[in-house]
Amino acid sequence: MRALLCTEFGPVSNLRVSEVPDPVPGDGEVLVRVEAAGLNYPDGLMVQGKYQVRPPLPFVPGMELAGVVEAVGKGVDAFVPGDPVMAVPGAGAFAERCVLPADQVLPRPASLPPDLAAASLLTHGTTLHALEDRARLRSGETLLVLGAGGGVGTAAVGIGKLLGAKVIAAASSAARLETCRRLGADFTVDYTTEDLRERVKFLTQGRGVDVVFDPVGGALSEAALRSTGWGGRFLVVGFAAGEIPRIPLNLALLNARSILGVYWGDWSRREPRKSADELSRIAAWICEKRLSPVVTARLGLSGVPGALEDLLARRAHGKLVVLPGGP
Ligand SMILES: NC(=O)c1ccc[n+]([C@@H]2O[C@H](COP(=O)([O-])OP(=O)(O)OC[C@H]3O[C@@H](n4cnc5c(N)ncnc54)[C@H](OP(=O)(O)O)[C@@H]3O)[C@@H](O)[C@H]2O)c1
């Protein structure tokens, strides 16, 4: 089969599409034909050896996938060949086939297309966990999303609206903010041309926001934390800007704010049932057209290195999806 191989940690341009032996499912494992796999910022970090997880070399990157069961190993009775499925293997998705333990595989509703499933697992899973389990976002509260035009950002705008929040989407370009408005954002801020704190103060009549969703880091984080009102919750999701901010702790004391870490991958391993339930809810919302993952590109395997470069260089928008059976 064809797979995108990482043979040494380094620039994403080193990744090569290669012929590798077809994987065979062992006991308790499932062989999935990958119909679609989502690209994520952490894929770009992982192939450079800069992510918290460093798989043994060589490895196939790709954290999330949707496809169809081709075969099952001994002892697997939850799936049969032909079942539509989805999964977050953490690595291995940028290939025509992927073997993974049956307990990591989730059924995919027949009406959920593979590209939308693959575009929604990691980003929407992270977001629902962050907003519901960590921040306890309530209907009617105000949510500020930074990097709102990116993968997790667009998910946070969509899920924030579904949970009944008033959403302020903040991003770096008119096109990204237009995407956010289409997803239902109530207000937008272009933080390259507007002062984030002043604009949030104006939009909230001085009260500040209840929750901040921050996948960006850098200088924006402190401004966003200062923009939360009494009892505000600040979600630390990622550092796409490359800089981990150092925050004066008096900002947590003032206004009785909480700074909450989000590590969806580890939480999912610790709480597999709850995580599976949340992914199933997300899948149902997409099927009901209450949630719309923003897929801006569908690529073949050979397009992945360039697309990861775009993600790392702030040129991507929404979600990029690989169709490994394509060109
Ligand atoms: N904690 C978790 O469990 C978890 C799970 C998934 C992802 N993450 C993290 O969340 C972050 C975003 O992931 P993603 O897949 O949504 O990425 P993405 O699609 O590239 O979105 C990141 C956004 O960050 C903004 N940004 C600002 N400076 C940037 C820079 N120098 N380079 C790239 N982007 C920059 C961009 O928006 P503007 O240009 O509009 O500012 C971009 O749209 C990553 O740090 C990732 O590791 C964390």
Ligand as a Chemical Component Dictionary entry (heavy atoms), coordinates in Angstrom:
data_LIG
# 
_chem_comp.id                   LIG 
_chem_comp.type                 NON-POLYMER 
_chem_comp.pdbx_formal_charge   0 
_chem_comp.three_letter_code    LIG 
# 
loop_
_chem_comp_atom.comp_id 
_chem_comp_atom.atom_id 
_chem_comp_atom.alt_atom_id 
_chem_comp_atom.type_symbol 
_chem_comp_atom.charge 
_chem_comp_atom.model_Cartn_x 
_chem_comp_atom.model_Cartn_y 
_chem_comp_atom.model_Cartn_z 
_chem_comp_atom.pdbx_ordinal 
LIG N1  N1  N 0  -4.736 20.892 23.844 1  
LIG C1  C1  C 0  -5.179 19.989 23.000 2  
LIG O1  O1  O 0  -5.706 18.939 23.383 3  
LIG C2  C2  C 0  -5.056 20.282 21.534 4  
LIG C3  C3  C 0  -5.742 19.525 20.572 5  
LIG C4  C4  C 0  -5.641 19.894 19.220 6  
LIG C5  C5  C 0  -4.823 20.971 18.864 7  
LIG N2  N2  N 1  -4.127 21.643 19.837 8  
LIG C6  C6  C 0  -3.264 22.783 19.518 9  
LIG O2  O2  O 0  -4.059 23.845 19.025 10 
LIG C7  C7  C 0  -3.263 24.649 18.163 11 
LIG C8  C8  C 0  -4.013 24.876 16.861 12 
LIG O3  O3  O 0  -4.136 23.655 16.150 13 
LIG P1  P1  P 0  -4.926 23.627 14.758 14 
LIG O4  O4  O 0  -4.786 22.255 14.208 15 
LIG O5  O5  O -1 -6.247 24.239 14.919 16 
LIG O6  O6  O 0  -3.995 24.613 13.895 17 
LIG P2  P2  P 0  -4.383 25.677 12.775 18 
LIG O7  O7  O 0  -5.529 25.191 11.976 19 
LIG O8  O8  O 0  -3.106 26.013 12.087 20 
LIG O9  O9  O 0  -4.879 26.962 13.597 21 
LIG C9  C9  C 0  -3.996 27.703 14.366 22 
LIG C10 C10 C 0  -4.342 29.184 14.257 23 
LIG O10 O10 O 0  -3.382 29.878 15.044 24 
LIG C11 C11 C 0  -3.153 31.153 14.495 25 
LIG N3  N3  N 0  -1.722 31.490 14.469 26 
LIG C12 C12 C 0  -1.173 32.577 15.017 27 
LIG N4  N4  N 0  0.138  32.599 14.826 28 
LIG C13 C13 C 0  0.455  31.503 14.107 29 
LIG C14 C14 C 0  1.675  30.986 13.595 30 
LIG N5  N5  N 0  2.844  31.614 13.805 31 
LIG N6  N6  N 0  1.642  29.828 12.901 32 
LIG C15 C15 C 0  0.481  29.167 12.711 33 
LIG N7  N7  N 0  -0.719 29.600 13.194 34 
LIG C16 C16 C 0  -0.733 30.768 13.890 35 
LIG C17 C17 C 0  -3.718 31.146 13.069 36 
LIG O11 O11 O 0  -4.836 32.033 13.088 37 
LIG P3  P3  P 0  -4.640 33.581 12.781 38 
LIG O12 O12 O 0  -3.698 33.715 11.609 39 
LIG O13 O13 O 0  -6.020 34.006 12.453 40 
LIG O14 O14 O 0  -4.065 34.173 14.028 41 
LIG C18 C18 C 0  -4.212 29.721 12.844 42 
LIG O15 O15 O 0  -5.436 29.705 12.153 43 
LIG C19 C19 C 0  -1.924 23.936 17.992 44 
LIG O16 O16 O 0  -0.984 24.525 18.866 45 
LIG C20 C20 C 0  -2.233 22.518 18.426 46 
LIG O17 O17 O 0  -1.087 21.858 18.913 47 
LIG C21 C21 C 0  -4.240 21.322 21.145 48 
# 
loop_
_chem_comp_bond.comp_id 
_chem_comp_bond.atom_id_1 
_chem_comp_bond.atom_id_2 
_chem_comp_bond.value_order 
_chem_comp_bond.pdbx_ordinal 
LIG N1  C1  SING 1  
LIG C1  O1  DOUB 2  
LIG C1  C2  SING 3  
LIG C2  C3  SING 4  
LIG C2  C21 DOUB 5  
LIG C3  C4  DOUB 6  
LIG C4  C5  SING 7  
LIG C5  N2  DOUB 8  
LIG N2  C6  SING 9  
LIG N2  C21 SING 10 
LIG C6  O2  SING 11 
LIG C6  C20 SING 12 
LIG O2  C7  SING 13 
LIG C7  C8  SING 14 
LIG C7  C19 SING 15 
LIG C8  O3  SING 16 
LIG O3  P1  SING 17 
LIG P1  O4  DOUB 18 
LIG P1  O5  SING 19 
LIG P1  O6  SING 20 
LIG O6  P2  SING 21 
LIG P2  O7  DOUB 22 
LIG P2  O8  SING 23 
LIG P2  O9  SING 24 
LIG O9  C9  SING 25 
LIG C9  C10 SING 26 
LIG C10 O10 SING 27 
LIG C10 C18 SING 28 
LIG O10 C11 SING 29 
LIG C11 N3  SING 30 
LIG C11 C17 SING 31 
LIG N3  C12 SING 32 
LIG N3  C16 SING 33 
LIG C12 N4  DOUB 34 
LIG N4  C13 SING 35 
LIG C13 C14 SING 36 
LIG C13 C16 DOUB 37 
LIG C14 N5  SING 38 
LIG C14 N6  DOUB 39 
LIG N6  C15 SING 40 
LIG C15 N7  DOUB 41 
LIG N7  C16 SING 42 
LIG C17 O11 SING 43 
LIG C17 C18 SING 44 
LIG O11 P3  SING 45 
LIG P3  O12 DOUB 46 
LIG P3  O13 SING 47 
LIG P3  O14 SING 48 
LIG C18 O15 SING 49 
LIG C19 O16 SING 50 
LIG C19 C20 SING 51 
LIG C20 O17 SING 52 
# 
